[in-house]
Amino acid sequence: MTETIPLCKNCETSITGKYCSNCGQAVVLKRVDGHYVSHEIQHLLHLEKGILYTVWELLVRPGRNVKEFITDNRSRLVKPIIFIIITSLVYSTISHFFHVGEGYVSYQGQATSSAAKMFAWVEGHYGYSNIMMGIFIALWLQLFFRRSGYNFFEILILLCFAMGMGMLIFALFVIAEALLKIPAMQIAAVIGIAYCTWAIGQFFNAKKISAYLKAFFAYLLGMVTFSAVILLLGALVDVLIKH
């Protein structure tokens, strides 16, 4: 009697082992339980190495670690988009809990204007707004470091890590301001920009002062450009509404 070779239930390829050689599907699926759900969440967020490990590595060797992530090993650190969203969520949660802290982008104009509503959205959605702001900073960095060999998307990954750490710095100073009753957010802004400048400069060329200067001005120009685009879009929306 001929033994029937099982077929993969996903791609219908013949299976001779525990996994399909074509698509990797397991012959026997694990039962869905608490352990399965926990593992899936960790896999989705890529937290096997630990976000604390990523934070430490970015704190002591940001430039080298991001370079290694881009060119050699992408399993050591939390994925960049996930990292900036998680860290921005941490900042937003702590800021709302203590009722302390203003965003790095704020608007002092008419509260009912479209621009004011856009800035309010930015302050309420730091994960997404950080990524959008990173796009403008990345454009300036690509201009200033056009001979570096890194493309726009690689620079954007660098910024996701650097700006994510900036959000954690803001979160720490929110706690400090709430507990010590001192105005700490201005200090946080200086330290946050200083960290990003250091991380970006170290990434491109740690031995050259010019790399840090270009990183600093690219970061500031990116923030200004981001704010200017919001103001222009807000003004355009207001004009269209009136007409």
JOUR-V460941 format. One record per residue. N is the residue number from 0. RES is the residue in one small letter. PSI is psi in degrees with one decimal (none if undefined). OMEGA is omega in whole degrees, 0 to 359 (* if undefined). BURIAL is + if it has 24 or more other C-alpha atoms within 12 Angstrom, else -. Layout:
BEGIN
N/RES/PSI/OMEGA/BURIAL
N/RES/PSI/OMEGA/BURIAL
END
This chain:
BEGIN
0/m/126.3/183/-
1/t/129.2/180/-
2/e/131.7/181/-
3/t/126.6/178/-
4/i/124.0/182/-
5/p/150.2/178/-
6/l/147.1/177/-
7/c/131.5/181/+
8/k/-9.6/180/-
9/n/-47.6/184/-
10/c/0.1/177/-
11/e/28.7/174/-
12/t/144.9/178/-
13/s/136.8/183/-
14/i/132.8/178/+
15/t/-6.8/180/-
16/g/-154.2/181/-
17/k/-17.4/182/-
18/y/151.8/177/-
19/c/129.4/181/-
20/s/-13.2/183/-
21/n/-46.9/185/-
22/c/-9.3/177/-
23/g/3.2/180/-
24/q/136.3/178/-
25/a/144.4/179/-
26/v/-45.0/178/+
27/v/115.9/181/-
28/l/142.5/178/-
29/k/147.3/180/-
30/r/141.9/178/-
31/v/110.9/178/-
32/d/-168.5/181/-
33/g/-41.0/179/-
34/h/-40.3/180/-
35/y/-46.1/181/-
36/v/-43.4/179/-
37/s/-43.4/180/-
38/h/-39.8/180/-
39/e/-39.1/178/-
40/i/-43.8/178/-
41/q/-39.7/180/-
42/h/-40.1/180/-
43/l/-44.6/182/-
44/l/-5.9/181/+
45/h/54.4/183/+
46/l/14.2/182/+
47/e/-39.2/178/-
48/k/-23.1/178/-
49/g/131.8/179/-
50/i/-30.0/178/+
51/l/-36.3/176/-
52/y/-44.2/179/-
53/t/-43.7/180/+
54/v/-44.9/180/+
55/w/-45.6/181/-
56/e/-37.9/179/+
57/l/-21.8/179/+
58/l/-38.4/186/+
59/v/-32.2/183/-
60/r/62.5/186/+
61/p/-48.0/183/+
62/g/-48.3/183/+
63/r/-40.9/182/+
64/n/-39.8/179/+
65/v/-37.5/175/+
66/k/-45.6/179/+
67/e/-37.4/178/-
68/f/-42.3/183/+
69/i/-39.9/189/+
70/t/-27.1/190/-
71/d/-51.7/191/-
72/n/115.6/182/-
73/r/16.8/180/-
74/s/-8.7/184/-
75/r/-33.1/185/+
76/l/155.8/172/+
77/v/144.1/180/+
78/k/138.5/188/+
79/p/-43.3/181/+
80/i/-43.6/177/+
81/i/-39.8/182/+
82/f/-47.1/183/+
83/i/-32.1/177/+
84/i/-42.7/180/+
85/i/-47.2/182/+
86/t/-35.6/176/+
87/s/-36.6/177/+
88/l/-39.7/177/+
89/v/-46.8/179/+
90/y/-47.0/183/+
91/s/-41.3/181/+
92/t/-46.7/180/+
93/i/-41.2/180/+
94/s/-43.1/180/+
95/h/-33.7/180/-
96/f/-44.4/182/-
97/f/-8.4/182/-
98/h/43.4/182/-
99/v/147.6/170/+
100/g/132.7/172/+
101/e/149.4/180/+
102/g/164.6/178/+
103/y/-16.3/175/+
104/v/116.9/180/+
105/s/165.7/183/+
106/y/131.4/184/+
107/q/8.3/183/-
108/g/-159.1/183/-
109/q/126.6/187/-
110/a/-25.0/183/-
111/t/-3.2/181/-
112/s/158.7/179/+
113/s/-36.6/179/+
114/a/-41.1/179/+
115/a/-40.1/179/+
116/k/-36.8/178/+
117/m/-43.1/178/+
118/f/-34.7/177/+
119/a/-38.5/177/+
120/w/-41.3/178/-
121/v/-46.0/181/+
122/e/-25.0/180/+
123/g/-7.9/182/+
124/h/65.1/185/+
125/y/-30.5/179/+
126/g/-50.8/180/+
127/y/-41.4/183/+
128/s/-32.5/176/+
129/n/-41.3/178/+
130/i/-42.7/179/+
131/m/-43.6/178/+
132/m/-37.2/179/+
133/g/-31.3/178/+
134/i/-43.5/180/+
135/f/-41.0/178/+
136/i/-39.8/180/+
137/a/-37.0/178/+
138/l/-43.4/178/+
139/w/-39.6/179/+
140/l/-39.7/178/+
141/q/-33.9/177/+
142/l/-46.9/183/+
143/f/-30.4/182/+
144/f/40.6/185/+
145/r/-17.6/179/-
146/r/5.5/185/-
147/s/-24.2/182/-
148/g/-6.4/179/-
149/y/138.1/179/+
150/n/177.0/185/-
151/f/-43.1/185/+
152/f/-33.6/176/-
153/e/-38.3/176/+
154/i/-36.2/179/+
155/l/-36.9/176/+
156/i/-44.3/176/+
157/l/-44.5/182/+
158/l/-33.7/177/+
159/c/-42.7/178/+
160/f/-47.6/183/+
161/a/-45.7/182/+
162/m/-29.4/174/+
163/g/-42.7/176/+
164/m/-35.3/177/+
165/g/-38.2/177/+
166/m/-36.8/178/+
167/l/-36.3/176/+
168/i/-44.2/177/+
169/f/-41.2/181/+
170/a/-41.6/179/+
171/l/-40.0/181/+
172/f/-25.5/172/+
173/v/-45.4/178/+
174/i/-43.2/180/+
175/a/-42.6/180/-
176/e/-38.6/181/+
177/a/-40.3/184/-
178/l/-37.5/184/-
179/l/-9.0/179/-
180/k/42.9/178/-
181/i/148.7/177/-
182/p/100.8/187/-
183/a/-11.5/187/+
184/m/-30.6/176/+
185/q/-38.2/176/-
186/i/-40.7/179/-
187/a/-40.9/180/+
188/a/-42.9/180/+
189/v/-46.7/181/-
190/i/-38.9/179/-
191/g/-45.8/179/+
192/i/-37.6/179/+
193/a/-41.5/179/+
194/y/-48.4/181/+
195/c/-40.2/177/+
196/t/-44.9/179/+
197/w/-45.4/182/+
198/a/-43.8/180/+
199/i/-45.8/179/+
200/g/-40.8/179/+
201/q/-35.2/179/+
202/f/-45.1/184/+
203/f/-46.6/178/+
204/n/96.7/186/+
205/a/-19.6/186/-
206/k/-6.8/184/-
207/k/127.1/178/-
208/i/-32.8/181/-
209/s/-30.1/179/-
210/a/-39.7/180/+
211/y/-36.5/178/+
212/l/-44.1/178/+
213/k/-36.8/178/+
214/a/-42.8/181/+
215/f/-49.8/183/+
216/f/-34.0/177/+
217/a/-38.7/179/+
218/y/-47.8/180/+
219/l/-44.1/180/+
220/l/-36.6/178/+
221/g/-42.6/178/+
222/m/-43.5/180/+
223/v/-43.3/180/-
224/t/-42.8/178/+
225/f/-46.6/180/+
226/s/-40.0/180/+
227/a/-39.3/179/-
228/v/-41.1/178/-
229/i/-44.6/180/+
230/l/-43.2/180/+
231/l/-43.4/179/-
232/l/-40.3/178/-
233/g/-43.5/179/+
234/a/-39.6/180/-
235/l/-43.8/179/-
236/v/-41.7/179/-
237/d/-41.1/179/-
238/v/-44.3/180/-
239/l/-37.6/179/-
240/i/-40.4/181/-
241/k/-28.3/181/-
242/h/none/*/-
END
